[in-house]
Amino acid sequence: MPIAMPKHSRPWQFLRSLHRRFRSGPEWIDLPDFLRKKEGKYQSPTLLMLAWAYAIYVRVLTVPGRMIISTVGLLLFYSLIIEGPTRIFAFIVLALLAVDVLAGFVFRPRLSISRKLPERARAGSPVHIEYNITNLRKLPAWNLRLDPIGQQKWLKFEADIASLDYVPPRGSVRARACIQTERRGEYVLKPPIASAAFPFGIVKWTCSGGSSQRLLIYPAFEPLNSLSLPLSSRLQREGLSMVSRVGESQEFHACRDFRTGDNAKHIHWPTTARRGQLIVREFQEEFLCRVAVVLDTFIRQRRFFCPSRPRKGHPRLEAALALTAALSHKLAHGDYVVDIFAAGPSVYHFKGGRSLAQIDQILDILACVESEVKDPMPLLSGKMLDEISGIGSAVLLLLGWDQARKELVESLGRHGIALKVVILGDQADAHAGRAPENCIFISPEQVLSGQIRDL
């Protein structure tokens, strides 16, 4: 039986929830990192209050409304100093603003909004969004604009945001929009917002619905036409337990006499009828080839003062991610199980399976990979090397060549791993003699332009 809460505690609960809401910040705009709520870090109440004021200002006033309010404020300030006809004009504009607020309040929208978008999309390609709007009032809604407040920086509407001139009472309509993705990454789209600027387009009355949605933008890549891999002679029998069984079957080996305990479904009836005794079909398990793809994420910083993580993608890293996506796409559509090793603050290991969802999972991982300012290659040692050596074959995508990478290649070679080393670098590095002759040098510009189709 629920315990009744004392009445005097309810105001305190309301104040606590209001305080938590204030600390979380407005959900319809992006806050800077130093203002976001983080455990153990200080939040400036003054700056947070300014952020709330700006968020309300953006959400309530349209662009013409902001210009009108600023102009009226200047006119009123000027009329306090010098008497003239500007004061009358300012009061006329204020009366017009009051009529707009009153009419907008009467016809303010109350909507149910749902937004559909794909889970993932290719970098540089358009993402189509579909809205479903239901009017919950007995009055119509006019001049609706959907998601009028901009989303994250790297997401831009291709033409214009979705808009509706009229939504009937208790009716439902659909709208579509298209956003352009400039770079890969993981984006969180704010909850959908519909704003009505009826009747004069000065003040907006908004309502939101649903929740935030995640959108993954994976690297743009061109599929490989051919791929040459140094396959190991080791059979990866232990990898079968992790492989998806959907759509798979064992390979037919031969027919033999029936034994006690055999599955009756495997009886081969034509041979049984011909020989006069039970004959069953015998199957053998397929052996799959596993390939490890080791991705280097270290970007050497040449500046003395540099941010912890660059805002724009580095060409070498983006080329390595695109090449990893192309390799995974080629291998996933063949008889291979792909294991991705991404070297970061710790070594991330993704164990793929033989299913159509494998490539989607790999692309989701590549969408979120960021560059590292500390070299993570020394972490690829010990137990991780033993795991790669158990796979037998590996493709190394390196962003440069130095002593740490040389030791890694030599260590993998001593473990008997068949290697294919690809270095993303300039052609000048290829003739510098710093890397072995069997290494492949590829220019990042060639990968990003889609010129690499054979590897």
C-alpha positions in Angstrom: 0.0 0.0 0.0 1.6 3.3 -1.0 2.5 5.7 1.8 0.8 9.1 1.6 3.4 11.9 1.1 3.1 14.8 3.6 1.7 17.9 2.0 4.5 20.1 3.2 7.1 18.0 1.3 5.4 18.4 -2.1 6.6 21.9 -2.6 10.2 20.8 -1.8 9.9 18.0 -4.3 8.7 20.5 -7.0 11.6 22.8 -6.2 14.1 19.9 -6.4 12.7 18.7 -9.8 12.8 22.3 -11.0 16.4 22.6 -9.9 17.3 19.3 -11.7 15.5 20.6 -14.8 17.5 23.9 -14.6 20.8 22.0 -14.2 20.1 19.8 -17.2 19.7 22.8 -19.5 17.2 23.3 -22.3 16.9 20.2 -24.4 16.1 21.9 -27.7 19.5 23.5 -28.2 23.1 22.3 -27.9 24.9 23.4 -24.8 28.7 23.9 -24.8 30.7 21.1 -23.1 31.6 23.3 -20.1 27.8 23.9 -19.4 26.7 20.3 -19.6 25.8 18.5 -16.5 28.6 16.2 -15.5 29.2 14.5 -12.2 31.9 16.1 -10.1 32.2 19.2 -12.4 31.1 22.8 -11.6 28.3 24.4 -13.5 28.1 28.2 -13.5 24.5 29.2 -12.6 25.0 32.6 -14.3 26.1 31.1 -17.6 23.4 28.5 -17.4 20.8 31.2 -16.8 22.0 33.0 -19.9 21.8 29.8 -21.9 18.2 29.3 -20.7 17.4 32.9 -21.7 18.8 32.5 -25.1 17.0 29.1 -25.6 13.6 30.7 -24.7 14.4 33.7 -26.9 15.1 31.4 -29.8 12.0 29.2 -29.2 9.5 32.0 -28.6 10.4 34.7 -31.2 10.7 34.3 -35.0 13.5 36.0 -36.9 11.1 38.9 -37.9 9.9 39.0 -34.3 13.5 39.4 -33.0 14.0 42.3 -35.4 10.8 44.0 -34.5 11.4 43.6 -30.7 14.9 45.1 -31.1 13.6 48.0 -33.2 10.8 48.7 -30.8 13.2 48.7 -27.9 15.4 51.3 -29.6 12.5 53.4 -30.5 11.2 53.5 -26.9 14.6 54.3 -25.6 14.9 57.1 -28.2 11.4 58.5 -27.3 12.4 58.7 -23.6 15.1 61.2 -24.6 13.4 63.2 -27.3 9.6 63.5 -27.7 8.4 62.8 -31.2 6.2 60.7 -33.4 8.5 57.7 -32.9 6.8 57.0 -29.6 3.4 56.7 -31.3 4.9 54.3 -33.9 6.4 52.2 -31.1 3.1 51.8 -29.3 1.4 50.8 -32.6 3.9 48.1 -33.0 3.4 47.0 -29.4 -0.4 46.9 -29.9 0.2 44.7 -33.0 2.4 42.4 -31.0 -0.2 42.2 -28.3 -2.9 41.2 -30.9 -0.4 38.6 -32.3 0.1 37.1 -28.8 -3.6 37.0 -28.0 -4.6 35.4 -31.3 -1.7 33.0 -31.1 -2.7 32.0 -27.6 -6.3 31.2 -28.7 -5.1 29.1 -31.7 -2.0 27.7 -30.1 -1.3 24.1 -31.3 -1.7 21.0 -29.2 -0.2 18.3 -31.4 1.0 14.7 -31.3 4.3 14.6 -33.2 6.2 11.5 -34.3 9.4 11.5 -36.4 10.8 8.6 -38.4 14.4 8.5 -39.7 16.8 5.7 -40.5 19.1 4.3 -37.9 22.2 4.9 -40.0 23.1 6.7 -43.2 26.2 7.2 -45.4 28.3 10.3 -44.9 27.5 12.9 -47.5 24.2 11.4 -48.5 20.7 12.8 -47.8 18.7 11.5 -44.9 15.0 11.5 -45.4 12.8 12.4 -42.4 9.0 11.7 -42.2 6.7 13.5 -39.7 3.3 12.4 -38.6 1.3 15.3 -37.0 -2.1 14.8 -35.3 -4.1 17.8 -34.1 -5.5 17.2 -30.7 -7.7 20.3 -30.6 -11.1 21.1 -32.0 -9.6 24.2 -33.6 -7.4 24.1 -36.7 -3.7 24.8 -36.6 -2.1 27.1 -39.1 1.4 28.0 -40.3 3.3 25.1 -38.7 7.0 24.6 -39.1 8.7 21.4 -37.9 12.0 21.4 -36.2 12.6 25.2 -36.6 15.4 25.2 -34.2 18.6 23.9 -35.7 20.0 20.5 -34.8 23.7 19.7 -34.5 26.3 21.6 -36.5 27.1 18.9 -39.0 23.4 18.2 -39.9 21.8 20.7 -42.3 18.5 20.7 -44.1 19.0 20.2 -47.8 16.4 22.7 -49.0 14.1 24.0 -46.2 12.5 22.6 -43.1 9.2 20.9 -43.3 6.1 23.2 -43.1 2.4 22.9 -43.1 -0.1 25.6 -43.9 -3.1 24.0 -42.3 -3.9 21.0 -40.1 -7.7 20.2 -39.7 -9.3 19.8 -36.2 -8.7 16.3 -34.9 -7.0 15.5 -38.1 -3.6 14.0 -39.1 -1.2 15.0 -41.8 2.3 14.0 -42.9 5.3 16.0 -43.8 8.7 15.2 -45.2 12.1 16.8 -45.0 15.7 16.0 -46.0 18.9 16.7 -44.1 22.4 16.6 -45.5 25.2 14.9 -43.5 28.5 16.6 -43.9 30.7 14.1 -41.9 30.4 10.8 -40.1 29.7 10.5 -36.4 27.0 9.8 -33.9 24.3 12.4 -33.6 21.5 12.8 -31.2 18.5 14.7 -32.7 16.5 16.7 -30.2 12.8 15.8 -29.7 10.7 17.0 -32.6 9.2 20.5 -32.2 6.3 22.1 -34.1 5.9 25.9 -34.0 3.0 28.0 -35.1 3.6 31.6 -36.0 -0.1 32.4 -36.6 -1.3 35.1 -37.3 1.5 37.7 -37.9 4.6 35.6 -37.6 6.1 37.5 -34.7 5.7 35.1 -31.8 5.9 31.3 -32.0 3.8 28.9 -30.0 5.5 25.6 -29.9 4.9 22.1 -28.7 7.2 19.0 -28.7 6.6 15.3 -28.7 8.5 12.1 -28.6 12.1 11.8 -27.4 15.6 12.3 -28.7 16.7 10.0 -31.5 20.2 8.7 -32.4 21.5 8.9 -35.9 24.7 7.1 -37.0 26.5 8.4 -40.0 29.1 5.8 -41.2 32.1 6.7 -43.4 31.5 7.0 -47.1 33.3 4.2 -49.1 33.4 2.6 -52.5 33.1 -1.2 -52.5 36.2 -3.2 -53.5 36.1 -5.1 -56.8 38.9 -7.5 -55.7 40.7 -8.2 -52.5 43.9 -10.3 -52.0 44.3 -11.7 -48.5 47.2 -13.7 -47.0 45.1 -16.5 -45.7 46.4 -18.6 -42.9 46.3 -22.4 -42.9 44.7 -22.5 -39.5 41.1 -23.7 -39.3 38.9 -21.6 -37.0 36.7 -24.3 -35.7 36.2 -22.4 -32.4 34.7 -19.5 -34.3 31.6 -21.5 -35.3 30.0 -21.1 -31.9 29.9 -17.3 -32.4 28.5 -17.5 -36.0 24.9 -16.9 -36.7 23.0 -20.0 -37.7 20.3 -18.2 -39.6 20.2 -19.4 -43.2 23.1 -21.8 -42.8 23.3 -25.6 -43.3 25.9 -28.3 -43.1 27.6 -29.5 -46.2 26.6 -32.9 -47.6 29.4 -35.4 -47.3 28.2 -39.0 -48.2 25.6 -41.6 -47.6 26.0 -44.5 -45.1 24.1 -47.2 -43.3 21.6 -46.2 -40.7 22.9 -46.4 -37.1 21.0 -46.3 -33.8 20.5 -42.7 -32.8 20.6 -41.2 -36.3 18.0 -38.5 -37.1 15.2 -40.0 -39.2 14.9 -36.8 -41.2 18.3 -37.6 -42.8 17.1 -40.9 -44.3 17.7 -41.0 -48.0 14.6 -42.8 -49.2 15.5 -43.4 -52.9 18.7 -45.2 -51.9 16.9 -47.0 -49.0 14.3 -48.3 -51.5 16.9 -49.4 -54.0 19.1 -51.3 -51.4 16.4 -52.5 -49.1 17.9 -51.1 -46.0 18.0 -47.8 -44.2 20.5 -45.3 -45.7 21.1 -41.9 -44.2 22.8 -38.8 -45.5 26.0 -37.8 -43.6 27.0 -34.1 -43.2 30.1 -32.3 -42.2 30.6 -28.9 -40.6 31.9 -26.0 -42.7 35.1 -24.3 -41.7 35.0 -20.5 -41.9 38.0 -18.2 -42.4 38.4 -15.5 -39.8 40.2 -12.3 -40.6 41.4 -9.6 -38.1 41.3 -6.0 -39.2 43.5 -3.8 -36.9 42.7 -0.1 -37.2 45.2 2.5 -36.1 43.7 5.7 -34.7 46.8 7.7 -33.6 47.1 11.1 -35.1 50.4 12.9 -34.2 49.8 16.5 -33.1 52.3 19.0 -34.5 51.0 22.0 -32.5 52.3 22.7 -29.0 48.8 23.7 -27.7 46.2 21.5 -29.2 42.7 20.4 -28.2 42.3 16.9 -26.7 40.3 15.8 -29.7 40.2 17.6 -33.1 36.8 18.8 -34.2 37.3 18.0 -37.9 38.2 14.6 -39.1 41.8 14.0 -40.0 42.2 12.9 -43.7 44.3 9.9 -42.8 41.9 8.7 -40.1 38.9 9.2 -42.4 40.6 7.4 -45.2 41.5 4.5 -42.8 37.9 4.3 -41.7 36.6 4.3 -45.3 39.1 1.6 -46.2 38.0 -0.4 -43.2 34.4 -0.1 -44.2 35.2 -1.3 -47.7 37.2 -4.2 -46.4 34.5 -5.3 -44.0 31.9 -4.9 -46.8 33.9 -7.2 -49.1 34.6 -9.8 -46.4 31.1 -9.8 -45.0 29.7 -10.7 -48.4 32.1 -13.6 -48.7 32.8 -16.7 -46.5 34.7 -14.7 -43.9 34.1 -13.8 -40.2 35.6 -10.3 -39.6 37.1 -9.3 -36.2 37.7 -5.5 -35.8 40.5 -4.3 -33.4 40.4 -0.5 -32.9 43.2 0.8 -30.9 42.0 3.6 -28.6 42.4 4.3 -24.9 41.8 0.6 -24.7 41.7 -2.0 -27.5 38.2 -2.4 -28.7 37.5 -5.8 -30.2 34.3 -6.5 -32.2 33.7 -10.2 -32.9 31.7 -10.4 -36.1 29.4 -13.2 -37.2 28.3 -14.8 -40.4 25.1 -12.8 -40.9 23.8 -9.9 -42.8 23.8 -7.8 -39.6 27.5 -8.0 -39.3 28.3 -5.2 -41.7 25.7 -2.9 -40.1 27.3 -3.5 -36.7 30.8 -2.8 -38.1 29.6 0.4 -39.7 28.0 1.6 -36.5 31.4 1.1 -34.7 33.3 3.0 -37.5 30.8 5.9 -37.2 31.9 6.5 -33.6 35.6 6.0 -33.8 37.6 9.1 -32.9 41.3 9.9 -33.3 43.7 9.5 -30.3 46.4 11.9 -29.3 48.3 9.2 -27.3 49.8 6.3 -29.2 47.7 3.2 -28.4 49.8 0.7 -30.3 51.7 -0.5 -27.1 48.4 -1.8 -25.8 48.4 -4.4 -28.6 50.4 -6.9 -26.7 50.1 -10.0 -24.5 46.6 -11.5 -24.5 45.5 -9.4 -27.5 48.4 -10.7 -29.6 47.5 -14.2 -28.6 43.9 -13.6 -29.7 45.0 -12.2 -33.1 47.4 -15.1 -33.6 44.5 -17.5 -32.9 42.7 -15.9 -35.9 45.7 -16.5 -38.2 45.2 -13.7 -40.7 45.3 -9.9 -40.2 45.1 -6.7 -42.1 46.8 -3.8 -40.5 45.7 -0.3 -41.5 48.3 2.1 -40.1 48.3 5.9 -40.2 52.1 6.1 -40.3 55.3 4.1 -39.7 57.5 4.4 -36.6 59.3 2.1 -34.2 56.2 1.1 -32.3 54.5 0.0 -35.5 57.6 -1.8 -36.7 57.7 -3.8 -33.4 54.0 -4.6 -33.8 54.5 -6.0 -37.3 57.5 -8.0 -36.2 55.7 -9.4 -33.1 52.7 -10.5 -35.2 55.1 -12.1 -37.7 56.8 -14.0 -34.9 53.4 -15.4 -33.9 53.0 -16.9 -37.3 50.2 -14.5 -38.4 49.7 -13.9 -42.2 49.9 -10.1 -42.5 48.8 -7.6 -45.0 50.1 -4.1 -44.0 48.5 -1.0 -45.5 50.0 2.4 -44.6 47.9 5.5 -45.2 50.6 8.1 -46.1 52.1 10.2 -48.8 54.1 8.8 -51.7 57.2 10.4 -50.3 57.0 8.0 -47.3 56.9 5.1 -49.6 60.4 5.9 -51.0 61.9 6.9 -47.6 62.9 3.3 -46.9 61.4 3.3 -43.5 58.9 0.6 -44.1 59.4 -3.0 -45.4 58.9 -3.6 -49.1 55.8 -5.8 -48.6 53.9 -2.8 -47.1 51.3 -1.1 -49.3 51.3 2.7 -49.3 48.1 4.4 -50.3 47.4 8.1 -50.4 44.4 9.2 -48.3 43.2 11.4 -51.2 42.9 8.3 -53.4 40.8 6.5 -50.8 38.5 9.5 -50.1 38.0 10.1 -53.8 37.0 6.5 -54.4 39.9 5.5 -56.6 40.9 2.5 -54.6 38.8 -0.4 -55.9 41.4 -3.2 -55.8 43.5 -4.1 -52.8 
